[in-house]
Amino acid sequence: MSPIPSTQLLTQLQWRYATKQFDSTAKICPEDWAALEESLILTPSSFGLQPWKFIVVTDPAVREQLKAVSWGQGQVTDCSHHVVFAIRTDVDQDFIQANMKLTAEVRGVPLDSLAGLQKVILGFLPNVNVQEWSTRQAYIALGNFMTSAALIGVDTCPMEGIDPAQYDRILGLEAKKLKTVVACSAGYRASGDKYANLKKVRFPKSEIVSAV
Ligand SMILES: Cc1cc2nc3c(=O)[nH]c(=O)nc-3n(C[C@H](O)[C@H](O)[C@H](O)COP(=O)(O)O)c2cc1C
């Protein structure tokens, strides 16, 4: 027996939708919010490097400013928690070294034993566009967050309809060596959100999934 029956998983994945109207009076309780923050932290990343930070915006005044640079989307101000997914711009040798140190500490292994892994990472990163690679990692966190939210009955709206440069300015992210890539509002749907009842539009499985 799986921890969560597959029927329940599918019910929640059907239940979720990109929420357009949040009930501004409904707040996510601290326990559920703590679990959702953990879902961000527990997100897997390439080499486990976690090249991201998540900024949870609850201040109404800041949210008003963000709404103005989010195509005026009301979710930003009406949701319970608005999360900004940012990538680190300091994914360099020091950052990788810090990551190795943390791994050694947490797992109780000598730092030396990670020298091989460190070498592989240092060989890999110069061959990729690091910010683009980091962005891909951040989107894994977005997916993890939305699915986790759906499983505990929390609504979300992922948002690319934002001006990332303006988010960076409003939140002072450049000085923190961070860059906005995407955002996600979380909370509870308003009863009148007509999008909640729309049928899901997806290509048929036969066109999308194949086996060899
Ligand atoms: C990365 C990403 C960015 C999105 N940006 C927005 C957005 O800015 N505003 C919005 O209302 N919906 C946004 N959406 C929602 C999509 O339009 C929606 O997920 C898609 O149409 C499928 O519908 P469903 O999520 O309700 O099943 C975004 C979705 C994703 C995955």
The ligand as an SDF file (V2000), in Angstrom:
LIG
                    3D

 31 33  0  0  0  0  0  0  0  0999 V2000
    5.5770   28.8270  -15.1630 C   0  0  0  0  0  0  0  0  0  0  0  0
    4.1400   29.2250  -15.2290 C   0  0  0  0  0  0  0  0  0  0  0  0
    3.7960   30.5650  -15.2990 C   0  0  0  0  0  0  0  0  0  0  0  0
    2.4610   30.9640  -15.2850 C   0  0  0  0  0  0  0  0  0  0  0  0
    2.1530   32.2840  -15.2280 N   0  0  0  0  0  0  0  0  0  0  0  0
    0.8490   32.6440  -14.9980 C   0  0  0  0  0  0  0  0  0  0  0  0
    0.5070   33.9780  -14.6890 C   0  0  0  0  0  0  0  0  0  0  0  0
    1.3370   34.8830  -14.6550 O   0  0  0  0  0  0  0  0  0  0  0  0
   -0.7950   34.2620  -14.4160 N   0  0  0  0  0  0  0  0  0  0  0  0
   -1.7680   33.3000  -14.4200 C   0  0  0  0  0  0  0  0  0  0  0  0
   -2.9250   33.6120  -14.1460 O   0  0  0  0  0  0  0  0  0  0  0  0
   -1.4630   32.0240  -14.7260 N   0  0  0  0  0  0  0  0  0  0  0  0
   -0.1820   31.6680  -14.9960 C   0  0  0  0  0  0  0  0  0  0  0  0
    0.1270   30.3590  -15.2370 N   0  0  0  0  0  0  0  0  0  0  0  0
   -0.9370   29.3610  -15.2220 C   0  0  0  0  0  0  0  0  0  0  0  0
   -1.1260   28.5940  -16.5330 C   0  0  0  0  0  0  0  0  0  0  0  0
   -1.7850   29.3850  -17.4690 O   0  0  0  0  0  0  0  0  0  0  0  0
   -1.9060   27.3110  -16.2070 C   0  0  0  0  0  0  0  0  0  0  0  0
   -1.1320   26.5500  -15.2970 O   0  0  0  0  0  0  0  0  0  0  0  0
   -2.2030   26.4800  -17.4200 C   0  0  0  0  0  0  0  0  0  0  0  0
   -3.0920   27.1600  -18.2790 O   0  0  0  0  0  0  0  0  0  0  0  0
   -2.8320   25.1340  -17.0400 C   0  0  0  0  0  0  0  0  0  0  0  0
   -3.9970   25.3130  -16.2680 O   0  0  0  0  0  0  0  0  0  0  0  0
   -4.1550   24.7530  -14.7900 P   0  0  0  0  0  0  0  0  0  0  0  0
   -2.8990   25.1220  -14.0470 O   0  0  0  0  0  0  0  0  0  0  0  0
   -5.3460   25.4910  -14.2430 O   0  0  0  0  0  0  0  0  0  0  0  0
   -4.3550   23.2810  -14.8770 O   0  0  0  0  0  0  0  0  0  0  0  0
    1.4580   29.9680  -15.2890 C   0  0  0  0  0  0  0  0  0  0  0  0
    1.8110   28.6160  -15.2660 C   0  0  0  0  0  0  0  0  0  0  0  0
    3.1300   28.2400  -15.2030 C   0  0  0  0  0  0  0  0  0  0  0  0
    3.4610   26.7790  -15.0690 C   0  0  0  0  0  0  0  0  0  0  0  0
  1  2  1  0
  2  3  1  0
  2 30  2  0
  3  4  2  0
  4  5  1  0
  4 28  1  0
  5  6  2  0
  6  7  1  0
  6 13  1  0
  7  8  2  0
  7  9  1  0
  9 10  1  0
 10 11  2  0
 10 12  1  0
 12 13  2  0
 13 14  1  0
 14 15  1  0
 14 28  1  0
 15 16  1  0
 16 17  1  0
 16 18  1  0
 18 19  1  0
 18 20  1  0
 20 21  1  0
 20 22  1  0
 22 23  1  0
 23 24  1  0
 24 25  2  0
 24 26  1  0
 24 27  1  0
 28 29  2  0
 29 30  1  0
 30 31  1  0
M  END
$$$$
